[in-house]
């Protein structure tokens, strides 16, 4: 996600500095026209607005501590990851002591969508900082929304990802039903995708389900487990029943058990095919 965003910012004309723990990502930034640096703190010395795309709460804590120790007052940090709100609040408080503003701005979209700028930003936090960051949002996303108080961006992302989780499994279920009935998967994608029952996940992940190939992941099942747990815990704390989400969760868990952890979440289609005893070579 971060690599795609930085490449789009370069194309949009921004001087783009970056850092990643993986050297290959830094080299990719250089090839795209950006400037790789040696640490998050060094990025903050060059850029008044810093975007973070981080895989875990522990990593966010480390980055916040580093920026608070060496970053510049007045810096705006745009936190785009999907993480528990409480962990983002702790990072916000650490940065605030150093005069740095943290915005909670998770993104809606897959890694493949990020490459084409097909992302939505769910921004929350101080409105003044949001306005300052708006030109940056427009450099890598098709839309952005200001949702008010810090944390509201994450709340909206949890709502959106609940829908993603369900629609992805429902798309797979529809493909498996059609294939079991003898319909070619390509025909299902073309015709059902043009009807009232389609969804964004049907459109985005349908081609992988048609091909039955999931190794070129836009979201790995192993990483998706983090998001599923965050959403489940959030709903449980609020006392909200989520029967469809919980049913979908069991299918993702089966995908993990069947060895699809490193593959795209569209592989839930393969899980349901196995349950339906479908052998594509015989369909």
Helices and strands as residue ranges (DSSP letters): H 2-11, E 17-18, H 23-32, E 35-36, H 40-46, E 49-52, H 57-70, E 76-79, H 85-97, E 101-108, H 111-115, E 120-124, H 127-140, E 143-146, H 152-180, H 185-192, H 200-211, H 221-238, H 243-257, G 265-267, H 268-275, G 280-282
